[in-house]
């Protein structure tokens, strides 16, 4: 006759209840939402790094460029640090428009008033624009 196995040798496995009134989920079923959230956050982090799909160097703008500018003065800032010009097209750079420009030196605006027809040089350094030379045009 064989001896009966004792209950202490039995291996108990967890039972997962998938009904709405079941006990709280444990084990792998409970970690699935965490895994999905982790994957979603990792994807967002990688996309926000701004990595480019190619390793080729991009063409960059020159460190500094000068463009001739001609137009009519629409306004001079009270602090004399900027001037608003209705300027002609700057070929290869900018269409005709009215725009406020910082001046490199306040002295450039001495004697300049709204309505004056002017010409000068516009400097682009990086992404910044400034007027570096400006004088009234002869009629």
N, CA, C and O of each residue as an XYZ file, in Angstrom:
556
protein
N       0.814     -1.156      0.000
C       0.000      0.000      0.000
C       0.880      1.251      0.000
O       1.878      1.336      0.716
N       0.486      2.190     -0.805
C       1.273      3.415     -0.913
C       0.838      4.429      0.137
O      -0.336      4.542      0.490
N       1.827      5.152      0.614
C       1.443      6.192      1.569
C       0.806      7.369      0.823
O       1.183      7.669     -0.309
N      -0.134      8.013      1.448
C      -0.796      9.178      0.868
C       0.159     10.369      0.910
O       0.808     10.617      1.926
N       0.238     11.096     -0.187
C       1.111     12.283     -0.144
C       0.540     13.319      0.822
O      -0.666     13.557      0.887
N       1.436     13.905      1.547
C       0.961     14.928      2.489
C       0.721     16.228      1.728
O       1.295     16.466      0.664
N      -0.109     17.028      2.282
C      -0.436     18.305      1.633
C       0.738     19.268      1.641
O       0.756     20.203      0.841
N       1.681     19.082      2.480
C       2.814     19.994      2.546
C       3.706     19.872      1.314
O       4.493     20.777      1.038
N       3.600     18.774      0.568
C       4.391     18.577     -0.633
C       3.690     19.090     -1.888
O       4.287     19.113     -2.965
N       2.467     19.489     -1.761
C       1.720     19.951     -2.936
C       2.195     21.350     -3.335
O       2.485     22.186     -2.480
N       2.267     21.584     -4.624
C       2.640     22.900     -5.139
C       1.367     23.672     -5.444
O       0.523     23.226     -6.221
N       1.247     24.800     -4.839
C       0.061     25.623     -5.098
C       0.416     26.680     -6.124
O       1.437     27.359     -6.012
N      -0.422     26.806     -7.101
C      -0.229     27.812     -8.143
C      -1.291     28.873     -7.971
O      -2.419     28.578     -7.574
N      -0.926     30.126     -8.275
C      -1.944     31.167     -8.119
C      -3.064     30.989     -9.132
O      -2.855     30.518    -10.250
N      -4.212     31.364     -8.721
C      -5.383     31.292     -9.585
C      -5.763     32.721     -9.938
O      -5.916     33.566     -9.056
N      -5.914     32.988    -11.229
C      -6.281     34.325    -11.680
C      -7.753     34.352    -11.986
O      -8.251     33.534    -12.759
N      -8.442     35.277    -11.391
C      -9.870     35.434    -11.610
C     -10.071     36.583    -12.588
O      -9.579     37.686    -12.351
N     -10.767     36.347    -13.657
C     -10.954     37.374    -14.673
C     -12.376     37.916    -14.693
O     -12.838     38.414    -15.719
N     -13.049     37.824    -13.600
C     -14.410     38.356    -13.521
C     -14.349     39.713    -12.852
O     -13.409     39.996    -12.109
N     -15.346     40.565    -13.106
C     -15.316     41.908    -12.536
C     -15.264     41.930    -11.013
O     -14.690     42.854    -10.437
N     -15.834     40.960    -10.362
C     -15.840     40.957     -8.902
C     -14.674     40.166     -8.329
O     -14.694     39.788     -7.158
N     -13.653     39.911     -9.153
C     -12.522     39.090     -8.727
C     -11.640     39.864     -7.768
O     -11.741     41.084     -7.634
N     -10.784     39.124     -7.116
C      -9.809     39.721     -6.211
C      -8.829     40.546     -7.042
O      -8.755     40.363     -8.257
N      -8.080     41.444     -6.416
C      -7.110     42.249     -7.175
C      -6.161     41.362     -7.960
O      -5.759     40.294     -7.498
N      -5.813     41.815     -9.140
C      -4.936     41.033    -10.008
C      -3.509     41.076     -9.494
O      -3.065     42.078     -8.933
N      -2.810     39.997     -9.687
C      -1.427     39.902     -9.253
C      -0.586     39.316    -10.372
O      -1.126     38.811    -11.357
N       0.726     39.379    -10.229
C       1.623     38.735    -11.169
C       1.662     39.413    -12.520
O       1.544     40.635    -12.609
N       1.831     38.615    -13.591
C       2.020     39.169    -14.926
C       0.837     39.988    -15.420
O       1.031     40.938    -16.178
N      -0.369     39.653    -15.020
C      -1.534     40.385    -15.501
C      -1.497     41.819    -14.989
O      -1.902     42.739    -15.699
N      -1.023     42.015    -13.781
C      -0.975     43.346    -13.189
C       0.133     44.194    -13.809
O       0.004     45.418    -13.839
N       1.203     43.600    -14.299
C       2.317     44.359    -14.842
C       2.114     44.772    -16.299
O       2.901     45.572    -16.807
N       1.114     44.273    -16.979
C       0.888     44.636    -18.384
C       0.648     46.129    -18.568
O       1.258     46.711    -19.465
N      -0.203     46.793    -17.775
C      -0.368     48.236    -17.953
C       0.937     48.998    -17.724
O       1.218     49.973    -18.421
N       1.730     48.555    -16.754
C       3.016     49.194    -16.501
C       3.925     49.064    -17.713
O       4.603     50.022    -18.087
N       3.945     47.893    -18.326
C       4.774     47.658    -19.504
C       4.333     48.549    -20.666
O       5.171     49.154    -21.336
N       3.042     48.632    -20.904
C       2.537     49.482    -21.992
C       2.864     50.947    -21.746
O       3.262     51.661    -22.666
N       2.695     51.395    -20.503
C       3.018     52.781    -20.168
C       4.510     53.041    -20.360
O       4.894     54.095    -20.868
N       5.343     52.101    -19.962
C       6.792     52.255    -20.134
C       7.174     52.370    -21.599
O       7.994     53.211    -21.967
N       6.585     51.529    -22.434
C       6.878     51.572    -23.870
C       6.431     52.902    -24.459
O       7.152     53.499    -25.259
N       5.250     53.372    -24.073
C       4.740     54.649    -24.595
C       5.650     55.798    -24.177
O       5.979     56.645    -25.007
N       6.065     55.851    -22.922
C       6.932     56.936    -22.449
C       8.302     56.889    -23.110
O       8.866     57.932    -23.441
N       8.835     55.708    -23.302
C      10.124     55.568    -23.974
C      10.039     56.050    -25.424
O      10.950     56.714    -25.917
N       8.948     55.715    -26.097
C       8.756     56.162    -27.482
C       8.689     57.671    -27.561
O       9.308     58.274    -28.439
N       7.949     58.291    -26.658
C       7.839     59.761    -26.643
C       9.198     60.384    -26.379
O       9.564     61.370    -27.019
N       9.946     59.821    -25.447
C      11.270     60.362    -25.130
C      12.202     60.288    -26.334
O      12.934     61.239    -26.610
N      12.183     59.176    -27.048
C      13.052     59.037    -28.214
C      12.657     59.983    -29.334
O      13.520     60.543    -30.010
N      11.362     60.163    -29.536
C      10.908     61.064    -30.590
C      11.209     62.515    -30.260
O      11.458     63.310    -31.167
N      11.194     62.877    -29.000
C      11.430     64.268    -28.622
C      12.902     64.636    -28.606
O      13.235     65.809    -28.443
N      13.785     63.676    -28.770
C      15.217     63.970    -28.782
C      15.615     64.762    -30.012
O      16.683     65.374    -30.035
N      14.780     64.758    -31.026
C      15.077     65.527    -32.222
C      16.125     64.896    -33.098
O      16.737     65.585    -33.915
N      16.351     63.623    -32.958
C      17.321     62.934    -33.798
C      16.876     62.943    -35.246
O      15.686     62.850    -35.549
N      17.839     63.055    -36.125
C      17.520     63.051    -37.550
C      17.728     61.650    -38.073
O      18.559     60.896    -37.565
N      16.967     61.311    -39.091
C      17.055     59.980    -39.661
C      18.329     59.750    -40.457
O      18.655     58.607    -40.776
N      19.052     60.808    -40.781
C      20.276     60.642    -41.554
C      21.419     61.332    -40.834
O      21.215     62.252    -40.043
N      22.614     60.874    -41.122
C      23.785     61.423    -40.453
C      24.523     62.427    -41.329
O      25.616     62.875    -40.984
N      23.924     62.778    -42.457
C      24.579     63.724    -43.353
C      24.594     65.116    -42.737
O      23.612     65.519    -42.114
N      25.679     65.854    -42.895
C      25.708     67.221    -42.376
C      24.751     68.096    -43.170
O      24.599     67.932    -44.381
N      24.117     69.012    -42.487
C      23.187     69.938    -43.127
C      23.945     71.178    -43.593
O      24.911     71.605    -42.962
N      23.493     71.743    -44.705
C      24.091     72.985    -45.175
C      23.718     74.082    -44.190
O      22.555     74.199    -43.803
N      24.679     74.875    -43.787
C      24.381     75.937    -42.835
C      24.537     77.288    -43.511
O      25.267     77.447    -44.489
N      23.825     78.248    -42.951
C      23.908     79.604    -43.471
C      25.279     80.168    -43.123
O      25.901     79.732    -42.154
N      25.749     81.125    -43.898
C      27.037     81.723    -43.568
C      26.960     82.378    -42.188
O      25.888     82.785    -41.742
N      28.107     82.472    -41.523
C      28.136     83.060    -40.187
C      27.638     84.499    -40.216
O      26.993     84.956    -39.273
N      27.935     85.209    -41.291
C      27.489     86.599    -41.416
C      27.332     86.929    -42.892
O      28.142     86.516    -43.722
N      26.284     87.676    -43.211
C      26.061     88.117    -44.587
C      25.519     89.543    -44.564
O      24.783     89.924    -43.653
N      25.888     90.316    -45.565
C      25.409     91.699    -45.695
C      24.537     91.811    -46.933
O      24.871     91.275    -47.989
N      23.411     92.516    -46.797
C      22.477     92.714    -47.903
C      22.171     94.203    -48.043
O      21.983     94.894    -47.042
N      22.118     94.701    -49.282
C      21.714     96.090    -49.467
C      20.220     96.226    -49.182
O      19.434     95.337    -49.511
N      19.834     97.345    -48.569
C      18.425     97.565    -48.244
C      18.053     98.989    -48.623
O      18.813     99.929    -48.389
N      16.859     99.133    -49.218
C      16.330    100.454    -49.615
C      14.864    100.502    -49.240
O      14.137     99.521    -49.396
N      14.439    101.645    -48.746
C      13.033    101.761    -48.398
C      12.677    103.117    -47.837
O      13.440    104.078    -47.936
N      11.482    103.171    -47.237
C      10.955    104.395    -46.642
C      10.805    104.166    -45.139
O      10.278    103.140    -44.708
N      11.271    105.128    -44.350
C      11.172    105.033    -42.890
C       9.718    105.229    -42.485
O       9.091    106.222    -42.853
N       9.190    104.284    -41.732
C       7.820    104.377    -41.221
C       7.799    104.800    -39.761
O       6.800    105.330    -39.274
N       8.902    104.565    -39.065
C       8.960    104.962    -37.660
C      10.344    104.734    -37.088
O      11.099    103.875    -37.541
N      10.654    105.540    -36.065
C      11.910    105.411    -35.336
C      11.535    105.212    -33.871
O      10.760    105.994    -33.322
N      12.070    104.186    -33.240
C      11.754    103.910    -31.840
C      12.211    105.061    -30.954
O      13.221    105.706    -31.233
N      11.464    105.312    -29.890
C      11.786    106.402    -28.972
C      13.186    106.249    -28.385
O      13.874    107.248    -28.172
N      13.617    105.027    -28.122
C      14.960    104.799    -27.568
C      16.039    104.788    -28.651
O      17.222    104.627    -28.350
N      15.634    104.958    -29.899
C      16.517    105.034    -31.065
C      17.372    103.773    -31.242
O      18.503    103.840    -31.723
N      16.816    102.629    -30.848
C      17.536    101.369    -31.028
C      16.989    100.570    -32.204
O      17.549     99.539    -32.577
N      15.876    101.057    -32.796
C      15.313    100.339    -33.943
C      14.601    101.320    -34.864
O      14.237    102.432    -34.482
N      14.421    100.850    -36.102
C      13.745    101.644    -37.119
C      12.799    100.716    -37.883
O      13.133     99.564    -38.161
N      11.619    101.233    -38.219
C      10.674    100.471    -39.028
C      10.776    100.969    -40.458
O      10.622    102.158    -40.740
N      11.044    100.012    -41.366
C      11.200    100.350    -42.783
C      10.164     99.623    -43.615
O       9.837     98.464    -43.357
N       9.643    100.332    -44.636
C       8.860     99.687    -45.691
C       9.880     99.534    -46.820
O      10.089    100.453    -47.612
N      10.508     98.363    -46.880
C      11.649     98.211    -47.787
C      11.284     97.453    -49.056
O      10.307     96.707    -49.112
N      12.115     97.678    -50.073
C      11.980     96.976    -51.341
C      12.421     95.524    -51.151
O      12.954     95.154    -50.105
N      12.190     94.713    -52.179
C      12.647     93.328    -52.132
C      14.162     93.293    -51.983
O      14.879     94.093    -52.584
N      14.629     92.361    -51.179
C      16.061     92.114    -51.064
C      16.306     90.814    -51.841
O      16.078     89.725    -51.315
N      16.774     90.928    -53.100
C      16.881     89.759    -53.966
C      17.623     88.587    -53.322
O      18.704     88.740    -52.754
N      17.005     87.420    -53.433
C      17.594     86.210    -52.891
C      17.517     86.075    -51.385
O      18.049     85.123    -50.815
N      16.846     87.037    -50.726
C      16.803     86.974    -49.273
C      15.416     87.227    -48.678
O      14.943     86.436    -47.861
N      14.757     88.326    -49.082
C      13.514     88.693    -48.429
C      12.611     89.469    -49.400
O      13.095     90.309    -50.158
N      11.301     89.188    -49.377
C      10.393     89.958    -50.230
C      10.180     91.362    -49.664
O      10.576     91.665    -48.539
N       9.544     92.207    -50.474
C       9.207     93.557    -50.025
C       8.270     93.451    -48.836
O       7.318     92.671    -48.861
N       8.537     94.241    -47.781
C       7.676     94.233    -46.602
C       7.992     95.405    -45.692
O       8.989     96.105    -45.866
N       7.124     95.597    -44.725
C       7.371     96.576    -43.674
C       7.808     95.799    -42.445
O       7.146     94.851    -42.023
N       8.944     96.217    -41.872
C       9.497     95.466    -40.760
C      10.351     96.363    -39.884
O      10.969     97.315    -40.361
N      10.377     96.047    -38.589
C      11.219     96.783    -37.650
C      12.578     96.105    -37.564
O      12.661     94.883    -37.441
N      13.643     96.899    -37.630
C      15.005     96.385    -37.550
C      15.756     97.063    -36.422
O      15.600     98.262    -36.191
N      16.569     96.294    -35.724
C      17.473     96.830    -34.717
C      18.613     97.510    -35.463
O      19.034     97.046    -36.523
N      19.114     98.621    -34.903
C      20.275     99.273    -35.517
C      21.510     98.940    -34.697
O      21.444     98.857    -33.471
N      22.646     98.749    -35.378
C      23.892     98.392    -34.709
C      24.401     99.538    -33.843
O      25.072     99.311    -32.836
N      24.080    100.776    -34.239
C      24.543    101.958    -33.510
C      23.446    103.019    -33.585
O      22.939    103.315    -34.668
N      23.086    103.578    -32.460
C      22.024    104.606    -32.424
C      22.354    105.807    -33.315
O      21.453    106.463    -33.837
N      23.631    106.087    -33.486
C      24.050    107.233    -34.305
C      23.589    107.082    -35.754
O      23.495    108.077    -36.472
N      23.300    105.859    -36.198
C      22.816    105.645    -37.562
C      21.482    106.346    -37.792
O      21.140    106.668    -38.929
N      20.731    106.582    -36.730
C      19.409    107.199    -36.872
C      19.425    108.718    -36.701
O      18.372    109.354    -36.740
N      20.621    109.310    -36.509
C      20.702    110.773    -36.409
C      20.208    111.397    -37.706
O      20.716    111.079    -38.782
N      19.230    112.273    -37.612
C      18.683    112.965    -38.777
C      17.688    112.143    -39.582
O      17.168    112.632    -40.586
N      17.410    110.926    -39.180
C      16.457    110.066    -39.889
C      15.083    110.235    -39.237
O      14.945    110.145    -38.017
N      14.067    110.483    -40.077
C      12.700    110.684    -39.578
C      11.720    109.897    -40.434
O      12.037    109.518    -41.561
N      10.519    109.647    -39.893
C       9.500    108.965    -40.704
C       9.247    109.712    -42.013
O       9.167    110.940    -42.027
N       9.124    108.974    -43.097
C       8.911    109.546    -44.422
C      10.189    109.653    -45.241
O      10.125    109.812    -46.460
N      11.344    109.570    -44.597
C      12.620    109.654    -45.318
C      12.818    108.399    -46.167
O      12.504    107.281    -45.759
N      13.361    108.638    -47.383
C      13.758    107.522    -48.251
C      15.207    107.222    -47.916
O      16.059    108.110    -47.970
N      15.495    105.947    -47.561
C      16.830    105.587    -47.084
C      17.374    104.372    -47.821
O      16.651    103.634    -48.491
N      18.684    104.199    -47.666
C      19.344    102.991    -48.138
C      20.474    102.677    -47.181
O      20.964    103.553    -46.468
N      20.885    101.414    -47.175
C      21.949    101.021    -46.265
C      22.273     99.556    -46.406
O      22.065     98.954    -47.460
N      22.788     98.983    -45.323
C      23.145     97.569    -45.316
C      22.497     96.875    -44.127
O      22.467     97.382    -43.005
N      21.981     95.692    -44.428
C      21.360     94.839    -43.431
C      22.298     93.663    -43.181
O      22.697     92.970    -44.116
N      22.647     93.442    -41.916
C      23.539     92.337    -41.578
C      22.721     91.194    -40.976
O      21.897     91.394    -40.084
N      22.976     89.989    -41.496
C      22.385     88.796    -40.901
C      23.522     88.032    -40.245
O      24.467     87.609    -40.910
N      23.422     87.859    -38.927
C      24.427     87.107    -38.179
C      23.665     86.031    -37.413
O      22.886     86.329    -36.508
N      23.900     84.780    -37.786
C      23.107     83.695    -37.205
C      21.667     83.887    -37.643
O      21.371     83.873    -38.838
N      20.769     84.067    -36.683
C      19.365     84.336    -36.999
C      18.992     85.789    -36.726
O      17.832     86.175    -36.876
N      19.968     86.589    -36.329
C      19.700     87.984    -35.991
C      19.923     88.916    -37.167
O      20.842     88.728    -37.965
N      19.067     89.924    -37.261
C      19.176     90.935    -38.312
C      19.405     92.294    -37.657
O      18.814     92.600    -36.622
N      20.269     93.105    -38.269
C      20.455     94.476    -37.785
C      20.921     95.356    -38.933
O      21.568     94.901    -39.877
N      20.570     96.629    -38.822
C      21.011     97.631    -39.798
C      22.391     98.105    -39.353
O      22.557     98.542    -38.215
N      23.390     98.021    -40.246
C      24.750     98.434    -39.899
C      25.167     99.710    -40.635
O      26.168    100.335    -40.284
N      24.404    100.089    -41.646
C      24.679    101.343    -42.370
C      23.330    101.855    -42.857
O      22.523    101.095    -43.392
N      23.089    103.167    -42.665
C      21.811    103.742    -43.102
C      22.002    105.230    -43.345
O      22.556    105.943    -42.507
N      21.540    105.689    -44.496
C      21.573    107.126    -44.794
C      20.431    107.487    -45.728
O      19.856    106.626    -46.393
N      20.110    108.785    -45.766
C      19.034    109.252    -46.648
C      19.481    109.123    -48.086
O      20.646    109.349    -48.415
N      18.537    108.756    -48.942
C      18.805    108.693    -50.386
C      18.611    110.076    -50.976
O      17.805    110.871    -50.493
N      19.349    110.340    -52.007
C      19.183    111.618    -52.709
C      17.908    111.546    -53.551
O      17.601    110.498    -54.118
N      17.166    112.648    -53.636
C      15.910    112.634    -54.413
C      16.108    112.444    -55.896
O      15.135    112.416    -56.650
